[in-house]
């Protein structure tokens, strides 16, 4: 099999992101991570929601589905159910994942299906011209809140940890090598993995800029004695005042246990995918803004047995 490079995951679709958008860094890191893992485009299914970040599925050469607002995770779960051989990645912004998609987010976390979720956090609604988002700071001035955002920002990773997350990481779109490593670790993790990326909006958010994030981000790897398998330490890092923690924040070891080979998974807490399936039919789903997306459905109804 030929060596895969990041260029193999590129598409001819021109990007409509603003020049300097942090999402360019996420896209570049994602393609590089997939190449370094040796993935082939046909082995990857990429699901995205609505928003500036949601457009990313059209820029990655793979199976792709650009869905509706806040629904990337249930679609991604269905894809993994249909074909467990696929590497399934979901992506979206902080608004898509932590606002309208918050209910799906919490339940996807606790089910712990083998999916990687990339959240691009720019702390604003960039697509709709800069309104306050779930992660915008209190007092954030926007077009619809000239007196400042009255709400407290949501802490998405702390919420996920409370819901039972087994893998949490945070990266910065201006640090591509570090971000590549975070995405690779997330994909290789057996279970639901979250990579939150600080991805500045250069057009509407003039507060949380590249310079601001460089000043406020701090890698937990540089904290003496920090252990990413310590859940209490992860909670403390995510909720304490001060710098924003980045890097591998938490990974729960040995929660996912493979039995009977790689095709059957078993968790200490039963997963959504813990069953044996047989080939039955092929279902084709046509995405409105992406290429044809074919899923091989591997479910077969049990035969009825007539008792004598």
Phi, psi and omega in degrees: 000133183295150178294134181266139175238170179300330180295335179292342179259007178276152176240168178273000182288122179288139180283145175250014175293152177293146175304130181092356179302138180296338182294337175300319179295323178294315180300314180297316180294321180296313180297320179293320179297315180297321179293316181294334177278354179077020179286145173262149181308324182285353179266359187241135172241125185242119184245134180223161180260212184253149180127177178305314182293330181295341179290348187299332182294337178279352183252006178242124180284098180193182166295138185218147177217116177259103189266206181261171189298124175079007186245017182297320186290317176296326176294316179298320178297319179295321178298316180294325175295320184288322182212098184285354177282342181283144167276111187258125180235131174248151182210154177179182180266180180294328177291316181296320185270325188255356178248266183296334180262010186298321180297316177295324181301309183299317183285328174296322178298310186289334177286332174062037174294156185281076183226146174254130182242120179255119180251116178268108188258107176251002175060033175195164172266091184290322184297326182255026168079039162090026175288161178295137180252178180300336182257004178293142180291152174301132182094356179300121183272126180221176185300325182263358177223069183296339178268004179103149179295122182278350187264155174277145180288149177275146177255092188299318182288324176294321176299316179296319179296321177295330180277357177103026181301144180254350177208124178226130176216158177222137179230181181225129186296342178271002177238076190298319182296317178295319181294322176302316180295320179296318181292319178299315180297322180294316180294322181285341180293134178271102183136185182283123182239142182237129172240108176269128184244125173286109190232091189301142171264109186281347184268315188248336180257100182267006180258304182272072184269178176302315180296321180297314181293320179300327181282329189256349180273144180216126182283127181295341179295338179271358179274121183299126176081003181289130180242116182292353175264006179263106185296320180294319178295323178295317177301316181297316180297322183282336188249349181284151177290149177123219185292158179270120182288141176224171184098197176282105185273321180204137171215122181270113182281156171062011177283328177261124183234118180280135176229147178057040178088179187286344185282342182239124182248150177221132178250157174300326171252118192308134182273175178284343187253017187274074176202160179264137185229159179232149178299141179223305183204171179248132178247126177253127177246125181261114179281142184292327185241011180229176180287171180303139185237107183255130179243134176267109182280126188246039181247142178224130180291140179292146178288146175281139179248123180271121180277136179283000000 
